[in-house]
Each structure stands twice: as C-alpha cells, then as structure tokens.
Amino acid sequence: MSVEERLKDVRSRIETVERQAKRPAGSVTLVAVSKTFHAEQIRPVILAGQRVFGENRVQESQGKWPELKAETTDIELHLIGPLQSNKAADAVALFDVIETVDREKIARALAEEIKKQGKPIRLYVQVNTGMEPQKAGIDPQETAAFVELCRRDLGLLIEGLMCIPPADENPGPHFALLAKLADQCGLQRLSMGMSGDFETAVEFGATSVRVGSAIFGVR
Ligand SMILES: *Cc1c(COP(=O)(O)O)cnc(C)c1O
C-alpha cells in the first residue's frame, strides 16, 4: 500500500468506529505522527489532504516543519513528546498544540513563553494512567489539582488530557480512566490511541488519535 492508501485506510477505520459507537462523523481528529520521517516523506500526506501532524522532538521538528508550514498555511502541529523547560521558547514558536504538559515547572515555562510571544497555544495535560516510573505524565490522582493550577494560577488554555497506556496492557481501562478524569476536570478533549489501538480509543471517546506507523510505515 502507498502512504496515500494507508492514510485513507486509517481514515475509513476511524469513520467505521465513529458510526458503530454512534458518535458524530468527523468527531475524531487524526493526528498523523511523522516523527523520524523527512519532509519529502511527509509532503505526499499533506498533498493527500492531511493537515494535523504530531512530532515528539522539538529539535527534529525544527529541521523540517518551518519549511512545510510555509508551503501549506493551515497545518496544525502537535508536540506529543516530552518537553524540557529550556526548549519551551522553541516549542511555543513552532507548535500549535502541546500535548505533554505534566509538571509545574514546564507549565510555568510555557505560561511565560506564551505571554512573551503572544501566541495562545492549546495545551493537553499528559496523564501517566499506568503509573509507570519510566513514563512521563502526571499521576491520575493529582490530575485535577494540576489542571486547576494550570488554569487558575497560570491562565493556561488546557484543552484536554492525553495518555499513552502501558505497552503490555489492555488499553481499554486506561482510556476509560482518562475519560473519567477529563470529565471530573470539565475537559471535553481526549488525545488517546495509536496505530495498535486507535479503534479502541475511539470507542472509549477519543477526540483525537495519534497514528504514526499505520500511515507512514515502520520507523
Ligand atoms: C510515536 C508516537 C505515537 C504514534 O505511534 P504509532 O504506534 O507509530 O502509531 C503516538 N503517540 C506518541 C506520544 C508517540 O510518541
């Protein structure tokens, strides 16, 4: 299959689950994860109509996205990987959405940069639903207080929650937990589901899925 055919296939699988779950058509945004792929490999996907992309490294993204964004003005770029506070300025300058806010230090650095650059970035709080020590994200029981701090004390635009379930577990309970936490925080958006489990994520209420290898092929 070509990259265009794989994109079409992923789109139609999302639409099928939207229908089965009785969710409105188009309620799930596909974030095409282009990490490790070069501009020449991303261009055909843009040409096929995809506009929302995800990357997990600031520096790698700086090498390809300024050019791609200049060519196509309505690209929406999401940062889905861990962010260091010394990269906050670069991240705010390049990305439209940052999905990996998970501690006060980074929230403060982002608030400062957003103000300085006058660029209202949309943000997600990353939750470590599996409480994995090696994984980024705030603990589930601390999520509500952290979201409140981001909104009230820092004036950040928190749009939703994001998670990456443990690789060796059934993702359903993790997606359900994220949905429950978002509900408690009064948040409507859920970024969850990757190539291996995006259909399950849509069943559990994902409003965006982050799909890489099923579109671009193996990394
Ligand atoms: C790489 C990555 C994805 C996409 O993973 P695939 O399995 O290739 O679809 C999604 N989310 C995050 C946070 C990632 O780092």
The ligand as an SDF file (V2000), in Angstrom:
LIG
                    3D

 15 15  0  0  0  0  0  0  0  0999 V2000
    5.2540    7.6690   18.2000 C   0  0  0  0  0  0  0  0  0  0  0  0
    4.0620    8.0860   18.9730 C   0  0  0  0  0  0  0  0  0  0  0  0
    2.7650    7.7880   18.5060 C   0  0  0  0  0  0  0  0  0  0  0  0
    2.4820    7.0240   17.2330 C   0  0  0  0  0  0  0  0  0  0  0  0
    2.8220    5.6830   17.4140 O   0  0  0  0  0  0  0  0  0  0  0  0
    2.4570    4.5870   16.2990 P   0  0  0  0  0  0  0  0  0  0  0  0
    2.4220    3.3200   17.0670 O   0  0  0  0  0  0  0  0  0  0  0  0
    3.5400    4.6380   15.2900 O   0  0  0  0  0  0  0  0  0  0  0  0
    1.1510    4.9390   15.7390 O   0  0  0  0  0  0  0  0  0  0  0  0
    1.6920    8.2560   19.2620 C   0  0  0  0  0  0  0  0  0  0  0  0
    1.8720    8.9330   20.4070 N   0  0  0  0  0  0  0  0  0  0  0  0
    3.0960    9.2330   20.8870 C   0  0  0  0  0  0  0  0  0  0  0  0
    3.2220   10.0010   22.1510 C   0  0  0  0  0  0  0  0  0  0  0  0
    4.2260    8.8060   20.1850 C   0  0  0  0  0  0  0  0  0  0  0  0
    5.4520    9.1070   20.6710 O   0  0  0  0  0  0  0  0  0  0  0  0
  1  2  1  0
  2  3  1  0
  2 14  2  0
  3  4  1  0
  3 10  2  0
  4  5  1  0
  5  6  1  0
  6  7  2  0
  6  8  1  0
  6  9  1  0
 10 11  1  0
 11 12  2  0
 12 13  1  0
 12 14  1  0
 14 15  1  0
M  END
$$$$
